[in-house]
Amino acid sequence: MKIRIGQGYDVHAFAPLDESASSAVVLGGVSIPFERALLAHSDGDVLLHALCDAMLGALALGDIGQHFPDTDSRYRDISSRQLLVHVVALLAKHNYCLSNADMTIVAQRPKMADHILSMRENIAADTQVSIDAVSVKATTTELLGFTGREEGIACYATVLLHRTDEVSA
């Protein structure tokens, strides 16, 4: 196949205020000031986790938990940008690269508008694509569900991958 489509989804809960060692949320490699952090083995970047899952899924290579298990101390507090770079290298090993990605952050707070361009820039750099191939959007759930109650953040990602070598039909 010359192209592959993948989708990813990830969720992380907010740490209780008394357990949060950080006063920021990391999304798309951007540290966003907030009164709470996300619970996670890594930096908890749900946006990049969903993106990694979408890319891995497009090539039927499993999911982020299989490649970077939370039982492995090497990934404790790791930047999810490092995980993304590893996934991009894995795609290249299979002769695929990202064509474009469309991602949605679902969170009541913190507000994302001022940070989306930086997220797109980080993702474009780490996936080796033009920024116009990276879409990041944010929405609320109008106070409904776990994101509306500010219990956590969810992210969706859809990707299109294409082969980097010539394939005969």
Disulfide bonds with the S-S distance in Angstrom:
none
